[in-house]
Amino acid sequence: MGAEDRLREYRGKRDFERTREPSGKAASAGEEPRFVVQIHDARRMHFDFRLQVGDVLKSWSIPKGPSTDPHDKRLAVPTEDHPLEYEDFEGVIPKGEYGGGTVIVWDHGTYEPLSHDRKGRPVDFAESLERGHATFRLHGAKLHGEYALTRFRSGEGGEEGAWLLVKKGAARAAGQGTPDPRRARSVRTGRTLAQVATDDGGA
């Protein structure tokens, strides 16, 4: 299945004459797979966690955001695949449009696929996601180290199912965890959600 087919749901939900989100016309994969974490102040505040898999960004909505504390198990609900250009998207999605609200790029970088089978042999990352368990090491501006995504509930009746995102390894010093989304700043522009809403809301 090509990117055109994988992005059909994404495009079907958006009116690109109204939203400045990328339509996915061009894609440059790069040498290393990318990841991005965006804070999305929509109907409900949440973090969007996206991993490049092939020519799209596989995406999960994480209500409480990724944590640097291995004791935190964060709910991650899969959403539609996004185009690779979405890694750079920051701005205001118009009210009334799908996902209407303000978006900032909280973190981005590259990642190393680490998935393997029970005998320790490497497993294709896309295949590991299909099987419901994938491990990877993040190299971001804010997030570093090994994480795992594990599906614990399959979707039924059209539901998306549910996953857990967990940091692996030893716990760090107190004070680590997840930032206050309203105080967090964009890794791209240094702006907060409120500043982006003010700067871009009338554009």
C-alpha positions in Angstrom: 0.0 0.0 0.0 1.5 3.4 -1.1 1.4 6.7 0.8 -1.5 7.8 -1.4 -3.7 5.0 0.0 -2.4 5.3 3.6 -3.2 9.1 3.6 -6.7 8.7 2.2 -8.3 8.9 5.7 -6.1 11.8 6.6 -7.1 13.8 3.5 -10.7 12.8 3.7 -11.1 14.5 7.1 -9.6 17.8 6.1 -10.5 20.8 3.9 -7.1 22.0 2.7 -8.6 25.3 1.5 -9.3 26.1 5.1 -6.5 24.4 7.1 -2.8 25.0 6.7 -2.0 21.4 7.5 0.1 19.8 4.8 -1.8 17.7 2.2 1.1 15.3 1.8 2.0 16.1 -1.8 5.8 15.7 -1.3 7.8 13.4 0.9 11.5 13.2 1.8 12.2 10.2 3.9 15.8 10.9 4.9 18.4 8.5 6.0 17.1 7.9 9.6 13.4 7.5 10.6 12.0 10.6 12.3 9.7 11.1 15.2 7.7 14.1 16.4 5.6 14.9 19.5 3.1 17.7 19.1 0.9 19.3 21.7 -2.6 19.8 20.4 -5.0 22.1 22.3 -8.2 20.8 20.6 -11.5 19.9 22.2 -9.4 18.0 24.7 -5.7 18.8 25.3 -3.5 15.9 24.3 -0.1 15.0 22.9 0.3 13.5 19.4 3.1 11.0 19.1 4.2 10.2 15.6 6.8 7.7 14.2 8.0 7.7 10.6 7.3 4.2 9.2 8.1 4.1 5.5 6.6 7.1 3.8 4.1 8.1 6.5 3.9 9.1 10.1 2.2 6.4 12.2 0.3 8.4 14.9 -1.1 8.0 18.4 -3.0 10.4 20.6 -1.6 10.4 24.2 -3.9 12.3 26.6 -1.2 12.7 29.3 1.8 12.8 27.0 4.9 10.7 26.9 6.8 10.4 30.2 10.4 10.1 31.1 9.5 8.0 34.2 9.5 4.2 33.5 6.8 3.8 36.2 4.3 5.8 34.0 2.2 3.7 31.6 0.7 6.2 29.2 -2.5 5.4 27.2 -1.9 5.8 23.4 -4.8 5.7 21.0 -3.9 5.2 17.4 -5.1 7.8 14.9 -4.9 8.0 11.1 -1.5 8.1 9.3 -0.1 11.5 8.7 2.2 12.8 5.9 5.9 13.2 6.7 5.7 17.0 6.3 3.4 17.0 9.4 6.6 16.8 11.5 7.0 20.6 10.9 3.4 21.6 11.3 2.7 24.3 14.0 -0.2 26.7 14.0 -3.9 27.0 14.4 -6.4 24.6 12.8 -9.6 26.6 12.2 -12.6 26.1 14.4 -15.0 23.7 12.8 -12.3 21.8 11.0 -11.3 18.3 12.1 -9.0 18.7 15.1 -9.7 22.4 15.3 -7.3 24.1 17.8 -3.6 25.1 18.4 -0.6 22.8 17.7 3.0 23.2 18.7 6.0 20.9 18.0 7.1 20.0 21.5 9.9 17.6 20.4 11.3 16.0 17.3 14.3 14.0 16.2 15.3 10.6 15.0 14.7 7.1 16.4 16.4 3.7 16.2 14.1 0.7 15.7 15.0 -2.0 18.3 12.2 -4.6 17.8 13.3 -8.2 17.9 11.7 -11.6 18.3 12.0 -14.0 21.3 15.3 -15.3 20.0 16.7 -11.8 19.8 16.6 -11.6 16.0 15.7 -8.1 14.5 12.2 -7.7 13.3 11.0 -5.2 10.7 9.6 -2.2 12.6 6.4 -2.0 10.6 5.8 -5.7 11.2 6.5 -5.3 14.9 3.8 -2.7 15.1 1.3 -5.0 13.3 2.1 -7.6 15.9 1.4 -5.1 18.6 4.7 -4.6 20.3 7.6 -2.3 19.1 10.6 -1.0 20.9 12.8 2.0 19.8 15.3 4.5 21.0 14.5 8.2 20.7 17.1 10.8 19.9 15.1 14.1 20.4 15.8 17.5 21.8 13.8 16.5 24.9 13.1 12.8 24.8 16.0 10.4 24.9 16.3 6.7 25.4 14.4 3.5 24.9 10.6 3.3 24.7 8.1 0.6 24.0 4.6 0.7 22.4 2.4 -2.2 23.3 -1.1 -2.9 22.1 -3.3 -4.1 25.0 -6.7 -3.8 23.5 -7.7 -4.6 19.9 -10.2 -2.4 18.2 -13.8 -3.7 17.9 -16.7 -2.4 15.9 -14.6 0.3 14.2 -12.8 1.4 17.4 -9.1 2.1 17.2 -8.0 -0.1 20.0 -5.5 1.1 22.6 -1.8 0.9 23.3 0.6 1.8 26.1 3.7 3.9 25.7 6.3 3.2 28.4 9.9 4.5 29.0 12.3 1.6 29.5 15.2 1.6 31.9 15.9 2.9 35.4 13.9 5.8 36.9 15.5 9.2 36.9 15.6 11.9 39.6 12.4 13.4 40.9 10.9 16.1 38.8 11.1 14.2 35.6 7.9 13.1 33.8 5.7 15.1 31.5 5.6 18.9 31.1 2.6 21.1 31.8 1.3 21.5 28.2 0.3 25.1 28.7 3.7 26.1 29.8 5.6 23.9 27.4 7.5 25.6 24.5 7.9 24.6 20.9 11.2 23.0 20.0 11.0 24.8 16.6 10.0 28.4 17.6 10.2 28.6 21.4 6.5 29.6 21.5 3.8 28.4 23.9 0.4 27.3 22.8 -1.0 30.7 23.8 1.6 32.5 21.8 0.9 30.4 18.7 -2.8 31.0 19.1 -2.2 34.7 19.3 0.3 34.9 16.5 -1.3 32.5 14.0 -5.0 32.7 15.0 -5.8 35.6 12.7 -3.7 34.4 9.8 
